[in-house]
Amino acid sequence: MKSTGGRRALPRPPARCTLAVGGLLWLALAAFAGGPKQPASFAVVAGTVFQEDGHLLRGAEVTIEAAPEGQPKGKAKAITVRSDAQGEFALRVPAMAMRYTVVVRAPGFLRQEKSVLVAGDERVDVFFRMEREPAGK
């Protein structure tokens, strides 16, 4: 150790130790800046599809899309699912104020459509009571 007047100099750490600490610091900053993003917030549009006699309707095709006044064309894609064995469905949509159109189709039943408003990170429930197609159609 070298003496500098009345003060003592502290020993310098080896170069590889400095590099290791600097490397770890760089990795930590890179992970923080470009690491996993926070999960986006979603809203849920969920519901149940019934037959007109009150029985559950499984296998109905449920489609949701942004209402024409709610979204510029080409920006949002329609999402389609089928109702499960209990006639239930659930769709995730972005958690932002948006009006959606939910359309339900099932063989032997008339097509139904409802408008729903999602205000944010929430669950919106919608129910359908499907009417049978008139005979001869």
VOMI-321847 format. One record per residue: residue in three letters; x, y, z of N, C-alpha, C in turn. Coordinates in steps of 0.001 Angstrom, whole numbers, always signed. Example, Ala and Ser with C-alpha at 12.3 -4.5 7.8 and 13.67 -1.06 7.14 Angstrom:
BEGIN
  paba       nx       ny       nz      cax      cay      caz       cx       cy       cz
   ALA   +13190    -5690    +7800   +12300    -4500    +7800   +13200    -3300    +7800
   SER   +12850    -2250    +7080   +13670    -1060    +7140   +12900      +30    +7870
// end
This chain:
BEGIN
  paba       nx       ny       nz      cax      cay      caz       cx       cy       cz
   MET     +832    -1162       +0       +0       +0       +0     +882    +1233       +0
   LYS     +442    +2227     -680    +1209    +3440     -825     +667    +4476     +148
   SER    +1538    +5158     +825    +1125    +6164    +1776    +1099    +7521    +1086
   THR      +62    +8299    +1390      -61    +9635     +815     -114   +10635    +1945
   GLY     +995   +11025    +2401    +1056   +11967    +3510     +518   +11321    +4758
   GLY     -437   +11957    +5405    -1004   +11438    +6637    -2203   +10538    +6380
   ARG    -2612   +10416    +5123    -3796    +9579    +4822    -3380    +8247    +4239
   ARG    -4174    +7282    +4534    -3888    +5962    +3968    -4801    +5733    +2784
   ALA    -4262    +5241    +1729    -5056    +4929     +537    -5695    +3556     +716
   LEU    -6912    +3435     +262    -7599    +2139     +320    -7133    +1284     -847
   PRO    -7064       -7     -640    -6635     -876    -1739    -7679     -864    -2863
   ARG    -7225     -916    -4104    -8121     -970    -5265    -8594    -2397    -5474
   PRO    -9878    -2580    -5785   -10346    -3940    -6051    -9759    -4432    -7371
   PRO    -9625    -5729    -7498    -9113    -6271    -8755   -10033    -5868    -9911
   ALA    -9494    -5738   -11106   -10251    -5298   -12286   -11408    -6245   -12585
   ARG   -11188    -7543   -12408   -12268    -8492   -12739   -13447    -8343   -11784
   CYS   -13212    -7930   -10537   -14292    -7686    -9591   -15112    -6481   -10040
   THR   -14449    -5429   -10490   -15133    -4238   -10983   -15968    -4574   -12206
   LEU   -15405    -5375   -13099   -16144    -5795   -14296   -17361    -6637   -13929
   ALA   -17208    -7515   -12961   -18326    -8371   -12562   -19464    -7538   -11972
   VAL   -19112    -6596   -11104   -20142    -5743   -10500   -20804    -4891   -11578
   GLY   -20004    -4328   -12472   -20561    -3530   -13572   -21459    -4366   -14469
   GLY   -21059    -5599   -14745   -21867    -6497   -15577   -23198    -6834   -14920
   LEU   -23154    -7091   -13612   -24384    -7395   -12890   -25319    -6193   -12872
   LEU   -24740    -5018   -12680   -25545    -3800   -12699   -26190    -3601   -14068
   TRP   -25423    -3837   -15123   -25947    -3693   -16480   -27087    -4691   -16724
   LEU   -26909    -5949   -16303   -27952    -6965   -16469   -29215    -6592   -15693
   ALA   -29026    -6076   -14490   -30193    -5688   -13691   -30952    -4551   -14368
   LEU   -30240    -3570   -14871   -30897    -2460   -15569   -31581    -2936   -16847
   ALA   -30926    -3829   -17589   -31524    -4347   -18830   -32784    -5148   -18516
   ALA   -32744    -5932   -17458   -33922    -6721   -17091   -35067    -5817   -16664
   PHE   -34735    -4755   -15931   -35770    -3832   -15483   -36375    -3078   -16661
   ALA   -35544    -2604   -17567   -36023    -1792   -18692   -36729    -2635   -19743
   GLY   -36205    -3793   -20046   -36788    -4582   -21136   -37306    -5924   -20676
   GLY   -37448    -6094   -19394   -37904    -7367   -18851   -39369    -7592   -19116
   PRO   -39939    -8554   -18433   -41346    -8874   -18658   -42232    -7662   -18409
   LYS   -43134    -7444   -19295   -44066    -6326   -19178   -45184    -6701   -18212
   GLN   -45765    -5697   -17600   -46921    -5929   -16746   -48058    -6462   -17611
   PRO   -48817    -7418   -17120   -49920    -7938   -17921   -50927    -6829   -18227
   ALA   -51393    -6834   -19454   -52391    -5845   -19855   -53698    -6126   -19117
   SER   -54449    -5088   -18866   -55739    -5259   -18202   -56775    -5705   -19215
   PHE   -57649    -6556   -18779   -58719    -7045   -19635   -60051    -6920   -18927
   ALA   -61078    -6783   -19728   -62451    -6879   -19246   -62980    -8214   -19748
   VAL   -64049    -8678   -19158   -64656    -9940   -19581   -66111    -9685   -19930
   VAL   -66489   -10139   -21112   -67895   -10147   -21508   -68306   -11608   -21429
   ALA   -69234   -11903   -20530   -69633   -13286   -20277   -71148   -13383   -20283
   GLY   -71633   -14596   -20460   -73081   -14766   -20429   -73499   -16198   -20606
   THR   -74807   -16367   -20777   -75414   -17680   -20942   -76411   -17609   -22080
   VAL   -76456   -18701   -22854   -77399   -18804   -23969   -78449   -19849   -23590
   PHE   -79717   -19421   -23651   -80842   -20295   -23324   -81694   -20539   -24567
   GLN   -82374   -21673   -24570   -83415   -21902   -25569   -84649   -21163   -25089
   GLU   -85640   -20994   -25972   -86819   -20233   -25577   -87611   -20907   -24459
   ASP   -87462   -22237   -24299   -88162   -22921   -23209   -87383   -22877   -21889
   GLY   -86241   -22175   -21885   -85478   -22021   -20658   -84326   -22998   -20497
   HIS   -84258   -24010   -21362   -83136   -24947   -21288   -81870   -24274   -21819
   LEU   -80739   -24730   -21318   -79454   -24192   -21761   -79184   -24620   -23197
   LEU   -78461   -23784   -23929   -78146   -24088   -25323   -76629   -24201   -25466
   ARG   -76168   -25430   -25614   -74729   -25643   -25773   -74355   -25550   -27248
   GLY   -73112   -25158   -27498   -72589   -25128   -28862   -73026   -23945   -29704
   ALA   -73671   -22959   -29109   -74055   -21766   -29872   -72794   -20966   -30197
   GLU   -72762   -20406   -31386   -71619   -19591   -31804   -71814   -18166   -31306
   VAL   -70877   -17683   -30498   -70952   -16340   -29915   -69795   -15526   -30483
   THR   -70126   -14407   -31128   -69110   -13541   -31726   -69214   -12154   -31112
   ILE   -68058   -11584   -30790   -68027   -10218   -30281   -67106    -9396   -31168
   GLU   -67538    -8178   -31463   -66697    -7253   -32223   -67021    -5834   -31792
   ALA   -66067    -4954   -32007   -66282    -3553   -31650   -67417    -3003   -32490
   ALA   -68315    -2277   -31854   -69425    -1662   -32576   -68853     -663   -33579
   PRO   -69517     -467   -34714   -68983     +419   -35750   -68616    +1808   -35233
   GLU   -69412    +2353   -34337   -69098    +3692   -33835   -67993    +3662   -32789
   GLY   -67645    +2467   -32312   -66673    +2365   -31237   -65236    +2249   -31678
   GLN   -64994    +1802   -32888   -63626    +1519   -33313   -63474    +1790   -34804
   PRO   -62372    +2397   -35215   -62128    +2561   -36645   -62032    +1204   -37325
   LYS   -62477    +1128   -38554   -62471     -151   -39280   -61063     -713   -39392
   GLY   -60985    -2032   -39332   -59715    -2715   -39491   -58845    -2754   -38257
   LYS   -59210    -2101   -37198   -58379    -2053   -35996   -58631    -3239   -35063
   ALA   -59868    -3690   -34957   -60193    -4769   -34027   -60735    -5962   -34800
   LYS   -60351    -7133   -34342   -60833    -8356   -34979   -61967    -8938   -34146
   ALA   -62895    -9571   -34825   -63986   -10248   -34130   -63428   -11492   -33441
   ILE   -64004   -11814   -32299   -63621   -13008   -31545   -64842   -13908   -31480
   THR   -64655   -15188   -31790   -65768   -16136   -31777   -65437   -17311   -30860
   VAL   -66411   -17673   -30023   -66309   -18855   -29165   -67634   -19606   -29249
   ARG   -67689   -20770   -28642   -68938   -21549   -28569   -69348   -21661   -27115
   SER   -70654   -21641   -26899   -71147   -21810   -25526   -70840   -23241   -25078
   ASP   -70535   -23387   -23803   -70157   -24701   -23278   -71394   -25541   -22932
   ALA   -71182   -26651   -22244   -72269   -27576   -21912   -73335   -26934   -21027
   GLN   -72972   -25867   -20305   -73939   -25151   -19471   -74497   -23929   -20198
   GLY   -74188   -23791   -21479   -74674   -22662   -22265   -73905   -21378   -22001
   GLU   -72796   -21471   -21278   -72057   -20278   -20879   -70909   -19971   -21834
   PHE   -70528   -18701   -21872   -69383   -18259   -22660   -68704   -17105   -21929
   ALA   -67448   -16875   -22264   -66703   -15741   -21714   -65663   -15317   -22734
   LEU   -65566   -14021   -22925   -64616   -13457   -23889   -63822   -12340   -23216
   ARG   -62500   -12316   -23436   -61670   -11231   -22911   -61544   -10139   -23959
   VAL   -61703    -8907   -23529   -61544    -7742   -24393   -60679    -6729   -23649
   PRO   -60054    -5791   -24366   -59237    -4786   -23675   -60063    -3984   -22666
   ALA   -59449    -3654   -21553   -60135    -2905   -20490   -60091    -1419   -20811
   MET   -60975    -1024   -21702   -61094     +385   -22057   -62538     +658   -22447
   ALA   -62937    +1889   -22357   -64319    +2230   -22691   -64569    +1918   -24158
   MET   -65493     +988   -24405   -65769     +557   -25770   -67145      -89   -25823
   ARG   -67846     +152   -26904   -69130     -517   -27140   -68871    -1698   -28075
   TYR   -69434    -2846   -27708   -69281    -4073   -28493   -70637    -4589   -28924
   THR   -70624    -5334   -30018   -71816    -6041   -30473   -71562    -7523   -30259
   VAL   -72480    -8193   -29567   -72383    -9630   -29324   -73472   -10293   -30152
   VAL   -73075   -11237   -31015   -74013   -11924   -31902   -73992   -13413   -31567
   VAL   -75188   -14016   -31453   -75299   -15449   -31175   -76053   -16118   -32311
   ARG   -75478   -17219   -32803   -76100   -18021   -33860   -76099   -19481   -33416
   ALA   -77171   -20186   -33757   -77244   -21617   -33473   -78184   -22243   -34495
   PRO   -77857   -23432   -34989   -78723   -24095   -35967   -80134   -24278   -35404
   GLY   -81136   -23898   -36209   -82529   -24050   -35809   -83066   -22876   -35000
   PHE   -82229   -21873   -34750   -82640   -20711   -33966   -82371   -19433   -34751
   LEU   -83154   -18400   -34459   -82947   -17102   -35084   -81704   -16437   -34494
   ARG   -80974   -15747   -35317   -79777   -15001   -34901   -80196   -13893   -33945
   GLN   -79404   -13687   -32877   -79684   -12593   -31941   -78440   -11738   -31780
   GLU   -78673   -10477   -31504   -77586    -9512   -31372   -77897    -8566   -30227
   LYS   -76877    -8268   -29417   -77031    -7302   -28329   -75803    -6417   -28285
   SER   -76006    -5201   -27827   -74930    -4245   -27667   -74552    -4186   -26186
   VAL   -73246    -4204   -25902   -72779    -4104   -24516   -71738    -2993   -24442
   LEU   -71684    -2344   -23299   -70718    -1279   -23070   -69744    -1719   -21997
   VAL   -68466    -1725   -22348   -67415    -2030   -21391   -66796     -699   -20998
   ALA   -66751     -414   -19706   -66247     +874   -19238   -64779     +803   -18818
   GLY   -64291     -381   -18497   -62906     -515   -18028   -62634    -1948   -17640
   ASP   -61849    -2124   -16594   -61480    -3444   -16098   -62652    -4007   -15295
   GLU   -63550    -4710   -15976   -64775    -5188   -15338   -65297    -6437   -16031
   ARG   -66352    -6992   -15474   -67067    -8112   -16095   -68455    -7598   -16461
   VAL   -68833    -7851   -17707   -70155    -7461   -18191   -70898    -8751   -18563
   ASP   -72081    -8939   -17991   -72872   -10135   -18262   -73983    -9832   -19249
   VAL   -74195   -10767   -20168   -75255   -10634   -21165   -75892   -12019   -21355
   PHE   -77219   -12041   -21462   -77943   -13309   -21582   -78780   -13301   -22848
   PHE   -78891   -14473   -23456   -79667   -14620   -24686   -80704   -15711   -24505
   ARG   -81922   -15426   -24927   -82996   -16421   -24966   -83334   -16590   -26439
   MET   -82840   -17661   -27036   -82930   -17885   -28470   -84321   -18378   -28856
   GLU   -84836   -17799   -29934   -86129   -18211   -30472   -85913   -19169   -31628
   ARG   -86777   -20173   -31702   -86677   -21154   -32800   -87039   -20490   -34119
   GLU   -86380   -20965   -35198   -86734   -20488   -36527   -88142   -20956   -36858
   PRO   -88902   -20137   -37580   -90250   -20590   -37983   -90152   -21828   -38883
   ALA   -91137   -22690   -38785   -91151   -23909   -39617   -91171   -23538   -41094
   GLY   -90483   -24311   -41904   -90456   -24069   -43337   -89381   -23116   -43768
   LYS   -88538   -22713   -42866   -87465   -21774   -43247   -86181   -22492   -43483
// end
